């Protein structure tokens, strides 16, 4: 098995097709292709959340993955920052907004809306939040499921309260 890209048609689902900094530059949004239903595999799609062959964010190695499930519109999670941990957020169901704020400058709050891909959609967006950026997340639908990849496990030694909303 090859550890490089480009030898298999499936590799196109592991690479971002575009990336850009958020409007205020506090995070980055990466867009990936989704493997959509085909005649041989109807009724399902596949989203690649991590592929250790590709490091599209310099220094980001996914060592911890978890899911946050919110089952009420308006529920808020987060309101903290990390000094070491970097995270990538992917909405798998529903819709959320994520607030970001630089903890050192306490500058403007940046709000990013992320939604799960609709049926038959062929791309998904992922939000990268680096250490030092406070973040909170609020559910904008009846329920939401958010997958988070992180460079470190959750620990009380690297989670610092920071009220954004």
FENUR-V549094 format. One line per field, one symbol per residue. ss: DSSP state (H for helix, E for strand, - for the rest). burial: b if it has 24 or more other C-alpha atoms within 12 Angstrom, else e. A space follows every 10 residues. Layout:
BEGIN
ss = ???
burial = ???
END
This chain:
BEGIN
ss = --------HH HHH--EEEEE E-----EEEE EEE-E----- -----E---- ---------- ---EEEEEEE -----EEEEE E-----EEEE EEE-EEEEEE EE-------E EEEEE----- --EEEEEEE- --EEEEEEE- ---EEEEEEE -----HHH-E E----
burial = eeeeeeeeee bebbbbeeee ebeeebbbbb bbbbbbeeee eeeebbbbbb beebebbeeb bbeeeeebbb eeeebbbbbb bbbbbbbbbb bbbbbbbbbb bbbeeeeebb bbbbbbbeee eebbbbbbbb bbbbbbbbbb bebbbbbbbb bbebeeeebe ebebb
END
